[in-house]
Amino acid sequence: MQLLLFILIYPILWIISILPFPVFYLFSDFVCFLTYRVIGYRKKVVRNNIKLALPHLSDKERLAIERKFYSHMCDMFLEMIKTITISKKEMQKRFVFKNIELFHEYEKKNKSIVLFYAHYASWEWSIALGTHISFKGFGIYKKIRNPYFNKLVKDIRSHFDAVLIDTKSTTKTVTENQQNGILGVYGFISDQTPAKQRAKHWDSFMGYEVPIHTGGESLARNLDMNVLYMKVSKVKRGYYEATFIPITDNIKTEPEFAVSSKFIKEVEKQIYEAPEFYFWTHKRWKHIKEKAQ
């Protein structure tokens, strides 16, 4: 049944991926109409999240953010499908790294790098980084149950020489790479909520004390890796820019959880700048300890 489902769906995905961009985004508008207006996908969650995170805005302002978010969300997921056939030249035109020289300076430090980024703008097209660096790129991802779609996602996200590591294999794989002298950059999308019972640290995020992921920091600390934040901004439809922001190049001097805290503060700043590009469908604030002071 899983193979049959894949056989039926993959040709549709491939056809979507080869659509010319003007037609592609018209199709995205149609998908957005179905998702937002007809199905109302997670509309209650999105609305509650925006209200929680941005209580200073009026209902009209929050509704405008909600509508823009759904349009962006459909664009972004369809852009992931577009990656099936997109060329290196086209990708480099549409996803630009503004200060790639900073990343190159970090490569010269001869340490592997933990690269934090968020569910913001386009995390899917951040795979374009692999066309600009000498380090081996590794992305941490959660395995999909259907093995055929899991392979498809791995193929898409490995389009520009990245290697995907299942979350359950992360520590083992990164440690082995370090032992074998493989210098790599490890991408962690760490802004969503961890399971409450496994939370090791709570921090202020958008005005609330919430649990935050600390796995990336823990790996960087244990294996003495440097840490960068990749801030991705949406310039216009189908075009993105990424800026690297240093978190630390000497993690041994950082207090415990300071790196994770710096990361979540960078995410927070991005949300305030342009909230419509954050991924509001996740229940990020389902575990709230208290309102931050």
N, C-alpha and C positions, 0 to 999 in steps of 0.2 A: 504493500500500500504506500509506503514512504517513497519507494522508487517511482511508482506510478504518478504520485503527486508531483514529484520533481520533473518527470518527463512531460507532464501536462503544463507546468508553470514555466519551466525554463525558456521555452521558445518565446513566450510572451515577454519575459524579462529581456531577452536578447533584442527583440524588436524595439522595445522601449529604449534600449541603450543606443541604438543606431539612429534614433530620430534626430533630425536637425534641431539645434537648440531652440529656435523660435517655436517650432511645433512641440518640442519637448516641454517647454514651459507653459504652453497652452494646455497640454495634457495635464500638467501639474495643477493648473487652475481648476480643471475639471475634477481631479482627485480631491483637491481641497474642498470644493463644493460638496462632494459626497461625504468626506470625512467630517467636516465641520457642520454643514447645514442639514444634511440628511441623517447621517449616523450619529453625529454628536459625540465622536470618539473622545472619551475621558474628559468631556467638557466640564463636568462638575469638579474633577480633580484639578484641572488647569485653572479654573476660576477661583477655587479655594486657595491654591498655591499663590497665585498672583495677589490675591487679597491679603494673605498672610505676610508675604514678603514686601509688598508695596502699599501698606495701609495709608500712607500719606497722599496717595493719588485718589482722584475722584472716581466714581463708578464709570463715568464716560471714558476717562483716560485708561482705566484698567481694561475696559471692553475693547478699546482700540488696540491695546497691546495683545490681547487675546486673539483678535482677528489676524493681526500681522504674524503672530506666532504660528497659527495653523498654516498660513500660506508658506512661511519659511520651513516648517516641519515637513510639509509635503515636498517642497523643493529638495530639501536635504536628503530625504530617503530615496527619492527618485535619482538624485545625483549619485548616490551609492550604486544604483543599478547602472547608471551611465558609465561608471568606472569599468564595467565589463569590457567595453570596447574603446574607451577614451585613449588617445595617444599621449605620449610623454610631452610632446610639444604643446598640445592643447591644455594639458594639466598644468604645465609650468606657466602658461599664460593666465590661467584662471585661479591658481593658488600661488601667491607670491610671498616669499620670505623677505621681509624688509631689512633685517639685520643678520643675515646668515653668517656674516663674518664673526659675530659673537659666538655662534655655535662652533665655528672652526677654531676659535681661540680656546674653547673648552676641549675640543678634540686634542689640541696640542698639550694639554695638561696630562695626557696619558692615563686618564681614568675613565671608566665607563660612566655613563650619564643616565640618571633617572629624569625623564621628561614628563612633567605633570601637565595635563590640560583638562579641559572641562567639556561637559555636554553643552557646548555653546558654539553658535555659528555652524562650522562644518568640521566636526572631528573626523568624518569619513575621508575627506579629501586631504587630511593632514599626511596621508601616506605619500604625498608628493615630496616630503622631506627626503625620502630615500634617493631621489635623483640629485641631491645637492651635497651629500655628506660622504665621508670615507668610512665612518664607523658602520657596523652592521646594525640594521634597525630591527627591533623586536616590539611587537604590540601585544599587550595583555588583553585577552578576550574571554568571554564566557561561552563555553561550548554549547552548540545547538543540538537538540536531541535527534533531529532527523540528520543522519550522517551525510546525505547527499546535499542538503542545504548547508550543512556545516562546512562541507568541502567548498561549496560555492562561495560562502562568506570568506573563507580562508583565501581562496583564489583571488577574490576581489580585493581584499585588504593586503594581499601580498603582490599586488600588481606591479609595484615598483621596488621589488627586492626585499620587502620586509618579511619577517618570519613571525607568525602568530604563535603565542604561547597560551595554552589553556590556564585559567586561573589556578587550577589545582596543581599544575606543574611548574608554576612560576619560580618558587624558591629553589627547587631542585635544578631547573634549567639555568637560571641566572648564576647560581653557585658553581655549577659545572663549567659554564662559560668563563667565569673568573679564574677558576683553577687551570683552565686550558689556555689562558692568556688571550681570550677573545674579547676585544674592546667593543662594547655595544652601547646603543642608546635604547632605553626601555620606556615605552610609552604607557603611562598610567592615567586613565580617565577616572579620577578619584573624588568627584564632587557629589556622588549620590550617597544615600544613607546605607551604612552597614547594618547587619542584624544587631538588634539592641543587646542581645546577650553576649555578643562578641566584641562590642565596642570597647576600645581601650582608652579613648580620649573623647571628651566633649568640648566643643568650642562654639563661639558665637558665629552664627551665619545668618545674615539678613535679619538680625535683631533677636534671634532665639538661640538658646543653648541646645545644640543637637550633637549626636554622635557623628564622628567623621572617620573616614578611612585613613589608616596610618601604615598600611602595608608597604607602600612605596618608600616612605621614610625609613621604615624598619630595615628594608633591604639595602637602601643606600647607606645607612649607618653601619650595618653589620659587614658590608663589603667595601666600605669607604669609597662610595661613588659620589660624583658631583650631581647637583640638582638644578634644573632649569624649569621655568614655567613658559609654556607656549601660549601666548594670547592670540586667539584667532578672531579676526573681525570680518564682518560682511561689508564689502565695499558697495556692491550692488548685486542684483540678481545674477547668480552664477559666478561671482567673483569674490575672492577672499584674500585677506592679507594676514600673515602671521608675524608676530614680534616675540623674540625671546627675551625673557626677563630673568636675571640671575636670582636664584634662591640661596644657594651656598656652594662654595668651592672648597669648603673645609668643614664637613659635617660633624667631625669629632668635636668641634668647638661649639656646636649648637646645642642648646638645652633640649631635653626630650620633648618631642611633639612640636617644637618651634617651626620646623620645616613644614609640617602638615598645616599648621596654623597660618604661616605665610602664604601657602598655596590657596587656602580657602578664602583668605582676605583678597587675593588677586581675583578670584572668581566673583566675589561679592562686588568688587569695583566694576567689573565688566557688566554685571547684571544691571547695576544702577545706570551705567552709560547707555545701554540699549537693551532693555529687558525682553524685547520681542524675540531675541535670538537665543534665549536660554531654553532648555528642554523642560518645559513645565509639566509634562505628563507623568513624570515619576512622583511618587509620594515622598518627596524629600523631607518634609517636615512631619512625618507620622510619629516620630519619637522626639518630643520636645520636653526637655527637663524644666526649663523656665524661660521667661523673657529676659534677654540679656540686658544688663544695665548700661 
